[in-house]
């Protein structure tokens, strides 16, 4: 277990290398949800996430000893930057599926990157073996009391910026951030509620709570847009802290997460990665209990996102929130039919973004043409009205 003193000691080691990130009131999310909502913009932290906090609490104690870490991206960058500050040679194992910008950024901070396996668990196994073979200090992304204490400094910072805090909502992968923040909250402001949010494909702690015991056989490497919290191997250290201090662990899916990401970009103008947006997803889906007290602080835990992934995630999120739709119709290949479809869409006040006109392949019946129309829509109701208007044209699929 860690204590408030451990967290305060960790903070004293930062020596100006950790930024106090903004905590801002969100008029948009407060109005949308009827709650008093603040955003802790930790995605503006050095190296793009909270991970520098835990990494510094470890590396400032090593006097330049070589270190090795395993990460899908954010922990890698946090450890690499901390190593640059403290003079420790650094090797980082990352999954082969890690985002290219996260790999490049880690290398740019001076670390040697080795790609291995398809999941964070695979990278952790390889890093532990490297530590045994070389004597490098293994810096675990979450299963380390020093790392948890370092992440807990974020909780102290939130309470200084928002002393009247009612509820804090924390993105949760391995759980180091949630565990550390929960200790800071419960020892400083016991009345505050602490809520973690996991992604569905890696909801190991929520599953553990349902079963009443720590789950050790959760599937590894399930695909998710929230790669930064795609952790399927839990921590005994974290689990013990969560059971003592965390009030709720919620679960959101990829569609809810990309919709939240699009809302954050649209309404708050903040660049956040999908893993950092799951708390807002829980808010928008009204998963946060009604009796969780206001004001609510939602942690945006990271902003390291591949710009190519950002485009895909935003489009997915816009579709989920009814701002984008695709329609497919099957019609006789006759002059005027394409124009008729487009006129129908225009008649509903929608803006056509793209049209694909297929005459061959796709198993089309002879003499028929498939028309796929991508449309900018106002909301889900508007998308439904367009779908209804296209019914006479035998829509094959609506997305």
Secondary structure per residue as TSV (DSSP state, phi and psi in degrees):
chain	resnum	aa	ss	phi	psi
A	1	X	-	360.0	155.5
A	2	X	-	-117.3	161.8
A	3	X	-	-122.8	172.0
A	4	X	H	-59.9	-36.9
A	5	X	H	-61.3	-38.3
A	6	X	H	-62.0	-40.4
A	7	X	H	-68.7	-42.9
A	8	X	H	-64.2	-38.3
A	9	X	H	-65.3	-40.2
A	10	X	H	-59.2	-42.7
A	11	X	H	-63.7	-36.5
A	12	X	H	-65.3	-17.9
A	13	X	T	-86.9	-6.8
A	14	X	-	-71.6	-32.9
A	15	X	T	49.9	43.7
A	16	X	T	80.8	2.9
A	17	X	-	-88.4	-3.2
A	18	X	S	-118.0	132.0
A	19	X	-	-85.1	140.1
A	20	X	-	-78.9	109.0
A	21	X	-	-82.5	155.8
A	22	X	-	-65.7	147.9
A	23	X	E	-121.2	115.5
A	24	X	E	-122.9	141.6
A	25	X	E	-76.1	136.7
A	26	X	-	-107.1	105.9
A	27	X	H	-64.0	-40.6
A	28	X	H	-62.7	-51.0
A	29	X	H	-72.8	-28.7
A	30	X	H	-66.0	-43.9
A	31	X	H	-68.9	-40.2
A	32	X	H	-63.2	-34.2
A	33	X	H	-110.7	-11.9
A	34	X	T	73.3	16.3
A	35	X	S	-112.1	168.4
A	36	X	-	-98.2	100.0
A	37	X	E	-111.9	130.0
A	38	X	E	-118.3	150.3
A	39	X	E	-115.5	126.9
A	40	X	E	-93.7	109.1
A	41	X	-	-88.9	64.8
A	42	X	G	-72.8	-10.6
A	43	X	G	-67.1	-10.1
A	44	X	G	-95.2	7.2
A	45	X	S	-68.0	161.5
A	46	X	G	-59.4	138.3
A	47	X	G	67.3	9.7
A	48	X	G	84.4	5.6
A	49	X	B	-163.7	177.9
A	50	X	T	-69.2	-10.8
A	51	X	H	-63.2	-25.5
A	52	X	H	-60.7	-27.2
A	53	X	H	-63.7	-54.2
A	54	X	H	-67.3	-38.0
A	55	X	H	-62.6	-43.4
A	56	X	H	-65.3	-35.1
A	57	X	H	-65.4	-24.6
A	58	X	H	-86.1	-53.7
A	59	X	H	-70.4	-25.6
A	60	X	T	-69.7	-5.3
A	61	X	T	-103.5	1.5
A	62	X	S	-104.8	-8.4
A	63	X	T	53.1	42.7
A	64	X	T	82.9	8.9
A	65	X	-	-61.7	140.8
A	66	X	-	-58.4	146.3
A	67	X	E	-129.0	156.3
A	68	X	E	-136.3	143.8
A	69	X	E	-139.7	164.9
A	70	X	E	-131.0	136.7
A	71	X	E	-165.7	154.1
A	72	X	S	-85.4	-6.4
A	73	X	S	159.3	-59.1
A	74	X	H	-71.7	-44.5
A	75	X	H	-63.4	-37.2
A	76	X	H	-57.4	-47.5
A	77	X	H	-69.0	-38.4
A	78	X	H	-62.5	-45.4
A	79	X	H	-68.4	-41.9
A	80	X	H	-61.5	-42.5
A	81	X	H	-68.6	-42.2
A	82	X	H	-61.2	-37.7
A	83	X	H	-65.1	-38.1
A	84	X	H	-63.8	-38.1
A	85	X	H	-68.2	-35.9
A	86	X	H	-103.5	-7.3
A	87	X	T	82.7	19.0
A	88	X	-	-91.3	126.9
A	89	X	-	-59.1	140.3
A	90	X	E	-133.0	130.2
A	91	X	E	-120.5	136.3
A	92	X	E	-128.2	128.4
A	93	X	E	-97.1	130.1
A	94	X	E	-130.4	149.9
A	95	X	-	-62.0	150.4
A	96	X	T	-61.1	-19.9
A	97	X	T	-88.6	3.0
A	98	X	S	-60.5	145.0
A	99	X	-	-62.4	135.2
A	100	X	H	-57.0	-43.3
A	101	X	H	-61.6	-32.7
A	102	X	H	-70.9	-37.6
A	103	X	H	-64.0	-47.0
A	104	X	H	-64.0	-42.2
A	105	X	H	-63.0	-40.1
A	106	X	H	-62.0	-42.6
A	107	X	H	-64.6	-38.8
A	108	X	H	-65.3	-27.2
A	109	X	T	-77.4	-4.6
A	110	X	T	108.9	1.1
A	111	X	-	-83.8	153.7
A	112	X	E	-91.3	123.0
A	113	X	E	-104.6	132.8
A	114	X	E	-123.2	126.7
A	115	X	E	-94.4	131.6
A	116	X	-	-153.8	136.5
A	117	X	S	69.6	-173.5
A	118	X	S	-116.5	-5.2
A	119	X	S	-136.8	165.6
A	120	X	H	-61.3	-37.4
A	121	X	H	-60.1	-38.1
A	122	X	H	-64.1	-42.0
A	123	X	H	-66.2	-38.5
A	124	X	H	-62.5	-44.1
A	125	X	H	-59.7	-43.1
A	126	X	H	-67.7	-38.8
A	127	X	H	-67.5	-38.3
A	128	X	H	-63.9	-40.5
A	129	X	H	-64.0	-42.0
A	130	X	H	-60.9	-41.1
A	131	X	H	-61.6	-43.6
A	132	X	H	-64.5	-36.3
A	133	X	H	-79.1	-29.5
A	134	X	H	-113.3	-18.0
A	135	X	-	85.2	2.8
A	136	X	-	-65.3	143.6
A	137	X	E	-72.9	119.9
A	138	X	E	-78.7	122.6
A	139	X	E	-104.5	97.6
A	140	X	-	-69.5	144.2
A	141	X	S	-67.4	-20.3
A	142	X	S	-154.2	-25.7
A	143	X	S	-89.0	59.0
A	144	X	S	-155.3	121.9
A	145	X	H	-56.8	-35.1
A	146	X	H	-67.9	-39.7
A	147	X	H	-64.7	-45.1
A	148	X	H	-60.7	-43.4
A	149	X	H	-63.0	-41.1
A	150	X	H	-62.4	-43.3
A	151	X	H	-64.5	-29.8
A	152	X	H	-63.8	-18.5
A	153	X	H	-62.0	-24.2
A	154	X	H	-62.5	-37.2
A	155	X	H	-63.6	-42.9
A	156	X	H	-61.2	-40.5
A	157	X	H	-64.1	-42.5
A	158	X	H	-60.8	-44.4
A	159	X	H	-66.7	-31.3
A	160	X	H	-69.5	-35.2
A	161	X	H	-83.5	-26.1
A	162	X	-	-139.5	74.6
A	163	X	T	-60.2	-27.2
A	164	X	T	-88.0	14.8
A	165	X	-	-45.5	135.6
A	166	X	-	-102.8	-43.8
A	167	X	E	-144.0	137.5
A	168	X	E	-117.0	136.6
A	169	X	E	-118.8	123.8
A	170	X	E	-125.7	124.2
A	171	X	E	-58.5	141.0
A	172	X	-	-134.9	121.4
A	173	X	S	-116.1	-91.8
A	174	X	S	-72.0	-20.2
A	175	X	S	96.0	2.3
A	176	X	H	-62.4	-42.2
A	177	X	H	-66.0	-46.9
A	178	X	H	-60.5	-43.8
A	179	X	H	-63.0	-49.1
A	180	X	H	-63.6	-44.8
A	181	X	H	-63.3	-38.6
A	182	X	H	-63.6	-38.5
A	183	X	H	-65.9	-46.1
A	184	X	H	-58.2	-41.6
A	185	X	H	-69.7	-51.7
A	186	X	H	-68.8	-27.5
A	187	X	H	-87.9	-17.7
A	188	X	H	-106.4	-40.3
A	189	X	-	-138.0	81.2
A	190	X	T	-59.0	-24.9
A	191	X	T	-73.9	-16.8
A	192	X	S	-70.4	139.6
A	193	X	E	-92.3	143.1
A	194	X	E	-119.4	124.1
A	195	X	E	-125.8	129.5
A	196	X	E	-100.8	152.3
A	197	X	E	-131.4	121.9
A	198	X	E	-107.6	160.9
A	199	X	E	-87.2	144.7
A	200	X	G	-55.6	-40.6
A	201	X	G	-76.1	-4.3
A	202	X	G	-141.6	42.4
A	203	X	-	-89.2	56.0
A	204	X	H	-70.1	-36.0
A	205	X	H	-76.8	-36.6
A	206	X	H	-63.7	-41.4
A	207	X	H	-63.8	-39.1
A	208	X	H	-63.3	-40.3
A	209	X	H	-64.5	-39.8
A	210	X	H	-63.3	-39.4
A	211	X	H	-82.6	-18.6
A	212	X	T	80.7	15.4
A	213	X	S	-159.0	158.4
A	214	X	-	-68.7	123.0
A	215	X	-	-81.6	127.3
A	216	X	-	-115.1	-0.3
A	217	X	-	-118.8	27.8
A	218	X	-	-66.4	138.9
A	219	X	-	-57.6	140.3
A	220	X	S	-96.7	148.8
A	221	X	S	70.2	22.9
A	222	X	-	-68.6	138.8
A	223	X	-	-68.0	142.8
A	224	X	-	-159.7	151.1
A	225	X	S	-71.6	-23.1
A	226	X	-	-94.2	65.0
A	227	X	G	-62.1	-27.4
A	228	X	G	-67.4	-18.2
A	229	X	G	-123.9	22.0
A	230	X	-	-82.6	69.9
A	231	X	-	-113.7	121.6
A	232	X	-	-111.1	-6.0
A	233	X	S	-108.0	110.5
A	234	X	-	-81.1	174.6
A	235	X	-	-118.6	132.7
A	236	X	H	-60.8	-42.8
A	237	X	H	-59.3	-50.3
A	238	X	H	-64.0	-45.2
A	239	X	H	-57.2	-44.0
A	240	X	H	-61.9	-41.8
A	241	X	H	-67.9	-42.9
A	242	X	H	-62.3	-41.4
A	243	X	H	-63.2	-32.1
A	244	X	H	-82.5	-28.4
A	245	X	H	-124.9	-17.7
A	246	X	-	-99.1	129.4
A	247	X	S	-80.2	-39.2
A	248	X	E	-144.4	147.2
A	249	X	E	-125.3	113.8
A	250	X	E	-101.3	164.6
A	251	X	E	-133.5	132.7
A	252	X	E	-124.3	162.6
A	253	X	-	-106.4	177.8
A	254	X	H	-63.3	-40.7
A	255	X	H	-63.1	-44.8
A	256	X	H	-62.7	-35.2
A	257	X	H	-70.9	-43.8
A	258	X	H	-69.1	-33.3
A	259	X	H	-62.8	-42.1
A	260	X	H	-64.5	-41.6
A	261	X	H	-58.4	-45.1
A	262	X	H	-63.3	-40.4
A	263	X	H	-63.1	-42.5
A	264	X	I	-62.4	-45.2
A	265	X	I	-63.9	-41.3
A	266	X	I	-73.1	-44.7
A	267	X	I	-93.8	-37.2
A	268	X	I	-105.0	-11.7
A	269	X	-	58.8	37.4
A	270	X	-	-114.7	129.9
A	271	X	-	-82.6	113.7
A	272	X	-	-133.8	146.1
A	273	X	-	-83.1	161.5
A	274	X	G	-54.3	-42.4
A	275	X	G	-59.9	-31.8
A	276	X	G	-81.3	-8.4
A	277	X	G	-100.4	-0.7
A	278	X	H	-66.8	-28.5
A	279	X	H	-65.4	-41.3
A	280	X	H	-66.5	-36.8
A	281	X	H	-58.7	-44.1
A	282	X	H	-63.2	-37.8
A	283	X	H	-64.1	-49.4
A	284	X	H	-66.9	-29.9
A	285	X	T	-84.5	3.7
A	286	X	T	57.9	37.8
A	287	X	-	-85.2	-22.2
A	288	X	S	-70.0	125.8
A	289	X	-	-55.6	143.2
A	290	X	T	-60.1	-30.6
A	291	X	T	-88.2	2.8
A	292	X	S	-69.7	122.4
A	293	X	-	-70.2	146.7
A	294	X	S	-84.0	160.3
A	295	X	S	-72.4	151.4
A	296	X	E	-101.9	130.0
A	297	X	E	-109.2	121.1
A	298	X	E	-106.4	123.6
A	299	X	E	-82.2	123.6
A	300	X	-	-95.7	96.0
A	301	X	-	-80.7	-17.4
A	302	X	B	-161.2	155.5
A	303	X	-	-132.8	20.9
A	304	X	-	-89.8	95.3
A	305	X	-	-129.8	134.6
A	306	X	-	-62.2	129.1
A	307	X	H	-63.5	-30.0
A	308	X	H	-67.0	-42.0
A	309	X	H	-65.2	-36.7
A	310	X	H	-57.6	-45.3
A	311	X	H	-60.9	-44.1
A	312	X	H	-65.3	-42.8
A	313	X	H	-66.1	-40.7
A	314	X	H	-65.3	-43.0
A	315	X	H	-62.7	-42.5
A	316	X	H	-61.8	-41.9
A	317	X	H	-67.4	-39.0
A	318	X	H	-64.1	-39.2
A	319	X	H	-65.1	-41.4
A	320	X	H	-64.5	-32.0
A	321	X	T	-95.2	7.3
A	322	X	T	83.9	17.6
A	323	X	S	-98.5	-4.2
A	324	X	E	-151.0	140.6
A	325	X	E	-149.3	154.7
A	326	X	E	-124.4	137.6
A	327	X	E	-127.6	140.6
A	328	X	E	-124.1	127.1
A	329	X	E	-126.0	152.5
A	330	X	E	-118.2	121.2
A	331	X	E	-138.7	159.8
A	332	X	E	-60.6	140.8
A	333	X	S	-80.0	79.9
A	334	X	-	-131.0	148.7
A	335	X	T	-56.8	137.2
A	336	X	T	96.2	-17.7
A	337	X	H	-69.7	-39.0
A	338	X	H	-61.8	-44.6
A	339	X	H	-61.7	-37.3
A	340	X	H	-63.4	-42.7
A	341	X	H	-61.9	-47.0
A	342	X	H	-65.6	-36.9
A	343	X	H	-64.7	-37.6
A	344	X	H	-63.4	-45.2
A	345	X	H	-63.1	-45.2
A	346	X	H	-62.3	-34.6
A	347	X	H	-64.0	-21.7
A	348	X	T	-92.4	7.0
A	349	X	T	77.1	26.6
A	350	X	-	-104.4	151.4
A	351	X	E	-99.6	121.2
A	352	X	E	-79.8	126.8
A	353	X	E	-97.0	-35.2
A	354	X	E	-159.1	146.0
A	355	X	E	-130.9	132.2
A	356	X	E	-121.1	133.6
A	357	X	E	-122.8	106.6
A	358	X	E	-107.4	120.9
A	359	X	-	-103.4	-23.3
A	360	X	S	-130.9	158.4
A	361	X	S	75.7	-168.9
A	362	X	T	60.2	15.4
A	363	X	T	67.4	29.4
A	364	X	-	-72.7	140.0
A	365	X	-	-63.3	152.7
A	366	X	T	-59.7	134.6
A	367	X	T	82.6	4.2
A	368	X	E	-111.1	156.6
A	369	X	E	-131.0	140.3
A	370	X	E	-102.1	128.4
A	371	X	E	-117.5	122.9
A	372	X	E	-112.7	123.6
A	373	X	E	-119.7	125.0
A	374	X	E	-99.3	129.6
A	375	X	E	-132.1	137.5
A	376	X	E	-84.8	122.7
A	377	X	-	-119.1	165.7
A	378	X	S	-84.4	-40.6
A	379	X	S	-166.0	-176.4
A	380	X	H	-64.2	-37.1
A	381	X	H	-63.9	-40.9
A	382	X	H	-63.0	-43.1
A	383	X	H	-60.9	-38.3
A	384	X	H	-67.3	-36.9
A	385	X	H	-65.4	-39.6
A	386	X	H	-64.0	-42.4
A	387	X	H	-58.8	-43.5
A	388	X	H	-64.4	-38.7
A	389	X	H	-66.7	-27.0
A	390	X	T	-88.8	-2.5
A	391	X	G	-53.5	-41.3
A	392	X	G	-61.6	-18.6
A	393	X	G	-94.8	16.8
A	394	X	-	55.5	64.0
A	395	X	E	-57.6	133.2
A	396	X	E	-85.1	-30.4
A	397	X	E	-162.6	147.3
A	398	X	E	-129.5	129.5
A	399	X	-	-127.4	360.0
